[in-house]
Amino acid sequence: MIPGPFTYHRPANLSEALAVLKAHGDEARPLAGGHSLIPMMKLRMAAPEHLIDLAGIADLKGIREEGGEIVIGATTTQAELIKSDLLAAKLPIIRETALQIADPQIRYKGTLGGNVANGDPGNDMPAVMQALGATYVVQGSGGERRIPARDFYEGAYFTALQQDEILIAVRIPAPPAGHGYAYEKLKRKIGDYATAAAAVILTVSGGKVASAAITLTNVASTPLFAADAAKLVIGTALDAASVKRAAEAAKAITDPATDGRGTAEYRREMAGVMTARALAKAFARAKG
Ligand code: FAD
């Protein structure tokens, strides 16, 4: 299939992009790497009449440290995330996750902003952003808004982003040095979306878990923040019984569909397995 006809816009700055978006309402969509939007257009599941290419807007690119936060511009590609020394030092889970997205060709074009704004439950970065306590900075005709990643996802392809808004950056509080992290993803083959995946960020003090965040990918219509599961490991030395209880609590909030990646029962079970593996790996990596 080929996409329907559309008008291509390439604004040089954000205000121009916002003006085009406002002028065309529902008929317009931002275009970042195009690796989710263009396939949807080819399948005729999306038919925007105006595509607003964000690639010419220099302000939307780059990775920098600002106070205690890491700020990543929306059009920073997944390949750039992998190459960043700052992220490798401060937020290694981002590199670990980006390396599990699709394949190198897609990662050279696909952006962080597109991955988190898309609203596809199969995208890997949203759960990681929720685990990290990230905030999305969006700009629209009414000004700037900051939306916690944990409040952003409303349903498959439904997010808190308004039609006239563009995601400009993701702000992530840098976790303490020596924190533990892991993104464990089960997939059928290289380049596949997750059958189930889990992200864990934790800190350890005196051999016990001092803080923990657990999130899940592709086992419901949105990424899942498993708050109860995380509570069950805090204060423990991550013994087998605590891990089992946390994995069960994570499984309990899933609602996967039966699809080509497996039955709902299998995918729910795998959400528990990924949670247990991510917890063990994060704990082993943590210092404290
Ligand atoms: P686009 O496709 O350009 O846009 C996606 C959506 O987000 C569109 O609705 C667009 O309007 C909107 N959008 C984009 N940027 C902004 C912005 N700044 N502000 C507001 N709205 C915006 N992803 C994974 O996470 N894991 C995988 O395993 C994986 N496997 C893949 C395998 C294949 C074969 C392919 C083709 C893609 C795969 N992807 C996977 C998706 C890939 O990571 C995409 O690049 C990503 O989901 C979207 O990023 P993009 O920059 O390409 O966005």
Residues whose N, C-alpha, C, O or C-beta is under 5 A from the ligand:
A	BS01	FAD	R29 P30 L31 A32 G33 G34 H35 S36 L37 I38 A74 Q100 I101 A102 I106 K109 G110 T111 G113 G114 N115 A117 N118 G122 N123 D124 M125 E165 I166 L167 G191 D192 Y193
